[in-house]
Amino acid sequence: MRINPNPTPDLLAALARVQQDEQSAMLELTTGRRVNKPSDDPTASAVLVQNQDQSEQTAQYLKSLTNLRGQLQTADATLNSMVVALQRAITLGVEGATGTLSNANRASLADELSGIQDQLLSLANLSFQGQFLFAGTATRTRPFIADDASPSGVRYDGNSGVNAVEVGDGFLLPINKPGSQLFAAAGKNVFQATHDLIQAMQTGAGIDAAAAQVRQTLDYLSGQRVFFGNTVNQMDAQQTFLNSQKLELSQQETSLAGSDMASAVSRMVNAQNARDASLAAMGRATQTTLFDYLK
Amino acid sequence: MSGLYGSLTVALSALRVEQGAMEAAANNVANVNTHGFSRLRPVIVPGEPVVVGSLSFGTGVVLERMQSLRDPILELRLHEETQQQGYTNAIVDGMRQVEVMFSSTGSDLGSSITKFFNSLNQLSTDPGSTPLRQSVLTAAGNLTDAFRNGSKNLDTLKSNLDLDVQQTVDQVNVLTAQIAKLNAQIADLENVHEDASAFIDQQTQLIRNLSGLIDVSVVQTEQGLSLTTSGGTALVTSNRNFVLDSQLGVDGVHHVVASGADITTELSAGKLAGLIAVRDQKIPGLDADLDQLAVGLSTSLNAAHHAGFDVNGTPGGDFFVPPASSGAGAASTMAVAITDPDLLAASSDGSSGSNGNVIKLAAVHDQAIVSGQTPIDFFSHMTFQVGSDIANGQSELEASGIVLRQLEDQRASISGVSLDEEAANLVLYQRAYQAAARVITTVNEMLDTVMNLGR
């Protein structure tokens, strides 16, 4: 059988192939990535699009959690201050109810109580980064206004809106409680209770009952405060979860697109050897013909 | 025809034939590196014998013709494989340029979608903040830019391919003209029984080149080769070639027209068909996908936006300029409808601190708004399509490259010039020539003897 007398094109084609292999191994080693464009691995590329979206979204959730933390901690601390103030009010009420006090003494207690009420009002109107924390979603409106027309002496101008922020896929975390629910709930109105105690103190009648009412609102408010503590705890837990998810996503990305260094190195070495062999073959092939031996 | 003079004539014929054979060897050696050359073999036959009485005398040797060694069936297979390679090559080349759009760069479409929804999540933590509202509008602007750029890139690519189609049609015409001319030259030579193998080699090579461009069927007729496309459109008959024309169609791209008939969709192989496949199918398909995604996002986000209230408590208007109901051109015209961050309808209850509607806008990220898929899943699917088109094309190219090499090997084993073989032939011819010359010398001596008989 006659064979192809000119092997050069075959050798050149083989050389081109090993050079291509060498280049792709080199690219993988220098970039550290196996998938640099969709055609490198279409399936992995498609998953990578989703992976990238998810990991950026996870980073955003973490960022949002950091942003919210200050707000929730401030709200929690504010409620704590209010609880302390109410405790002081109860102490004053107990003191005023002993019956051995003069009118003047009770009047000075009443003065201190109205100081506490002012303090409560200012705490309830606390703003964080320019937003009122306890105005529901009407965060640009000062929620509690001193108003003599109101039975408690304080009027609520906020609303009952609640905001929730997505801090995980489909995980909506409520981040506020409206002031109406916290401080102005029916029967547990902080301002009504302190207002009533001041009046009782001034008249000297029903101080016990009024102080008991303040205690009830205090208990209620402490209960409400749990929400903020819980939310901060949930945020901590979510942060841990998101961080581990971030790690998982980046591991997935590496396994999808990352270079397998050992295999890339061995492919490059193989390609180099193959190239050397091809070149050696080309150097030897077709050098001598019968013409060289005819004298 | 016997006697010494007869022997002289016989020896002379041998000298002539060996010289002719030597010429063939010389020609083969000269063309050892000529691409597409088919080696020549002298066809040597004995001269017709002369019968005198009961004796039959040979009349020497005749160089009947030069045979050009080629396998026409193999050439046809090479043409076919070249057509397939031209087609796949054009598709891979075209899609490679599309692929750039789908490589993750941080400003690609997928990243822009992600960043837009992330800006909404950021806003939800502080819905009244003007800088955060502004950053949502900026991210929305980047998103529309990504759509418009994507659509523009596809348009540019499409018009480049269109230009390539026109140039390829011109190349086809040049080649068919040359092939038709060679048909005439081959016929001229063959009519007078001359060797046309050099022209046939040239023609075969031109048909190979043509095969890279268009799907050619070769039919051998009395008047030489006839070329048609596989759809039956005549390209070359006898010494005539039929010019293909590229005409601008109503769809804004050039159509391939053969004597008045539009054959654009009939072409099935070769570079031309590959260019047309990318230009008329792949790119419009991606364009339609982009439009669909743009419509899905604009429409769903607008619907969500309408449900909310802006900073002033006014119900939200359009977030994005509403796309045409047909959806055509939605990506290329996608634009944000609001410029004032206050008009972003973040609130669900009318108060400026509510983020309820931001949550609704952000939820579009996870909603099946484009052919039953979320925006990212849809984009991910597009990425897969583009990547797999190229990857499949590449493995096809690799496979057809191997087949081509094998066919070329086979062809060379039949038609290729081997220097060893030629060297051996040269020795043979030289020896035969020397022997014939020796016969002449001997006859001459014998004649000399005859001449001197009378002395």
Interface residues (C-beta under 8 A of the other chain):
Chain A: M1 R2 I3 N4 P5 N6 P9 D10 A13 N36 K37 P38 S39 D40 D41 P42 T43 S45 A46 V47 L48 V49 Q50 Q52 D53 E56 Q57 Q60 Y61 K63 S64 N67 L68 Q129 G130 Q131 F132 A135 G136 T137 A138 T139 R140 T141 N159 G161 N163 A164 V165 E166 D169 G170 L172 I175 T289 L290 F291 L294
Chain B: V32 M95 R96 E99 F102 S103 S104 G110 S111 I113 T114 K115 F117 N118 N121 Q122 S124 T125 D126 P127 G128 S347 D349 S351 S352 G353 S354 N355 G356 I359 A362 H365 D366 I376 D377 F379 S380 H381 T383 F384 Q385 V386 G387 S388 I390 A391 Q394 G401 R405 E408 D409 Q410 A412 S413 I414 G416 V417 S418 L419 D420 E421 A423 A424 L426 V427
